[in-house]
Amino acid sequence: LDAHRFCVAPMMDWTDRHDRRFLRELSKNALLYTEMITSAALEYGDRRNLLAHSPEEYPVALQLGGSDPKQLQLAAKLGEDAGFCEINLNVGCPSERVQSGSFGACLMAEPELVAQCIDAMRQCVDVPVTVKCRIGIDDQDSEAALQNFVGVVADAGCELFVVHARKAILSGRDPFVRITSYFAKLISNIKITIFWTKKIENRLLTATVTSFSAFIWSNP
């Protein structure tokens, strides 16, 4: 948990290897994330280029996008072999392009599939396998639904959840429409991200953390 107290969120078209090298000049200890890389791209594309990074970036985590357990297992192993300190599964991106590939935020409706993906990746790597998700999607935004999602995935061995504290709208409206009232109370003293671990019975352990996204560029 301590390693995640200050981190830079994965951002498409931003947190590439050049950006991460720059960010490391700003902080020696912040946990950095790659852009989301799809498991399909790693299976069929230029793996060497997609996973390229320098030791100066460490600590740096690899974020994967996908929903095929076997494909994600291969991608996770490639990431660990490349030297990344964590494998993070994207269950939070609401874009139409990502939805068309059946991964990202739409996976919050399929906690059992996410659990299968986590289990498959954990079987082949020793580094932590984590999940980044939302507080809910569309009408599935109750506290009970979120607790069920976390519980099912935690039972597969995921011990750390990075939660973008907003709900994702998958039906064409602004995905950043609102923060649900029950969750606003939990995040009153943090920026964007909270972390859940499996250390207490109800699986809901909150921590004060800070995760910067595009803000770091608009106000360095």
Secondary structure, 3 states (H helix, E strand, C coil): CHHHCEEECCCCCCCCHHHHHHHHHHCCCCEEECCCEEHHHHHHCCHHHHCCCCHHHCCEEEEEECCCHHHHHHHHHHHHHHCCCCEEEEECCCCHHHHHCCCHHHHHHCHHHHHHHHHHHHHHCCCCEEEEEECCECCECCHHHHHHHHHHHHHCCCCEEEEECCCECCCCCCCCCCCCHHHHHHCCCCCCEEEEECCCCCCCCCCCCEEECCHHHHCC
